[in-house]
């Protein structure tokens, strides 16, 4: 099969490639809270440990959310 192409027809240039940045949801990018320890007793240390464990749980859930978001958006 032959195509008729004349020299007068110039091929159209391809559009320039564009980078599209896709960012995860802002809720997953918040900095993790770290409450400093200001106690003096073992009781204070136990209370601080509970606060720290809650903060770590929140941070871990954000990281899990980022991993899930990346997995869900890998081919886009």
DRENDO-1510 file (C-alpha; in Angstrom, 1 decimal, always signed):
<recs>
REC; n; res; u; v; w
REC; 1; UNK; +0.0; +0.0; +0.0 .
REC; 2; UNK; +1.4; +3.4; -1.0 .
REC; 3; UNK; +0.6; +6.8; +0.5 .
REC; 4; UNK; +0.8; +10.0; -1.5 .
REC; 5; UNK; +2.8; +12.5; +0.4 .
REC; 6; UNK; +4.0; +15.7; -1.2 .
REC; 7; UNK; +7.0; +17.8; -0.2 .
REC; 8; UNK; +4.7; +20.7; +0.3 .
REC; 9; UNK; +3.1; +19.1; +3.3 .
REC; 10; UNK; +5.1; +19.5; +6.4 .
REC; 11; UNK; +4.5; +17.2; +9.3 .
REC; 12; UNK; +2.9; +18.9; +12.3 .
REC; 13; UNK; +5.3; +19.0; +15.3 .
REC; 14; UNK; +4.3; +17.0; +18.3 .
REC; 15; UNK; +3.1; +18.9; +21.4 .
REC; 16; UNK; +5.8; +19.3; +24.1 .
REC; 17; UNK; +5.6; +16.7; +26.9 .
REC; 18; UNK; +4.2; +18.0; +30.1 .
REC; 19; UNK; +4.9; +16.8; +33.6 .
REC; 20; UNK; +1.9; +16.3; +35.8 .
REC; 21; UNK; +2.6; +16.2; +39.5 .
REC; 22; UNK; +0.1; +14.2; +41.5 .
REC; 23; UNK; +0.3; +14.7; +45.2 .
REC; 24; UNK; -1.2; +12.7; +48.0 .
REC; 25; UNK; -4.0; +14.1; +50.1 .
REC; 26; UNK; -2.9; +16.9; +52.4 .
REC; 27; UNK; -4.2; +15.0; +55.5 .
REC; 28; UNK; -1.5; +12.4; +54.9 .
REC; 29; UNK; +1.2; +15.0; +54.7 .
REC; 30; UNK; +0.8; +16.6; +58.1 .
REC; 31; UNK; +3.8; +16.6; +60.3 .
REC; 32; UNK; +3.6; +14.1; +63.2 .
REC; 33; UNK; +3.1; +15.6; +66.7 .
REC; 34; UNK; +5.8; +14.9; +69.3 .
REC; 35; UNK; +4.9; +15.9; +72.8 .
REC; 36; UNK; +8.0; +16.5; +74.9 .
REC; 37; UNK; +8.3; +14.7; +78.3 .
REC; 38; UNK; +8.1; +17.2; +81.2 .
REC; 39; UNK; +7.3; +14.8; +84.1 .
REC; 40; UNK; +9.3; +13.9; +87.1 .
REC; 41; UNK; +7.6; +10.7; +88.4 .
REC; 42; UNK; +7.1; +7.2; +87.2 .
REC; 43; UNK; +3.4; +8.0; +86.9 .
REC; 44; UNK; +4.2; +11.0; +84.7 .
REC; 45; UNK; +6.4; +8.6; +82.5 .
REC; 46; UNK; +3.4; +6.2; +82.1 .
REC; 47; UNK; +1.1; +9.0; +81.1 .
REC; 48; UNK; +3.7; +10.3; +78.7 .
REC; 49; UNK; +4.1; +6.8; +77.2 .
REC; 50; UNK; +0.4; +6.6; +76.6 .
REC; 51; UNK; +0.4; +10.0; +74.8 .
REC; 52; UNK; +3.4; +8.9; +72.8 .
REC; 53; UNK; +1.8; +5.7; +71.8 .
REC; 54; UNK; -1.3; +7.5; +70.5 .
REC; 55; UNK; +0.9; +9.9; +68.5 .
REC; 56; UNK; +2.8; +7.0; +67.0 .
REC; 57; UNK; -0.5; +5.3; +66.1 .
REC; 58; UNK; -1.6; +8.5; +64.3 .
REC; 59; UNK; +1.7; +8.8; +62.4 .
REC; 60; UNK; +1.6; +5.1; +61.5 .
REC; 61; UNK; -1.9; +5.4; +60.1 .
REC; 62; UNK; -0.7; +8.4; +57.9 .
REC; 63; UNK; +2.2; +6.3; +56.6 .
REC; 64; UNK; -0.2; +3.4; +55.9 .
REC; 65; UNK; -2.4; +5.9; +54.1 .
REC; 66; UNK; +0.5; +7.1; +52.0 .
REC; 67; UNK; +1.5; +3.6; +51.1 .
REC; 68; UNK; -2.0; +2.7; +50.1 .
REC; 69; UNK; -2.4; +6.0; +48.1 .
REC; 70; UNK; +0.9; +5.2; +46.2 .
REC; 71; UNK; -0.2; +1.7; +45.5 .
REC; 72; UNK; -3.6; +2.9; +44.2 .
REC; 73; UNK; -2.0; +5.6; +42.0 .
REC; 74; UNK; +1.1; +3.8; +40.8 .
REC; 75; UNK; +0.1; +3.6; +37.1 .
REC; 76; UNK; -1.6; +7.0; +36.7 .
</recs>
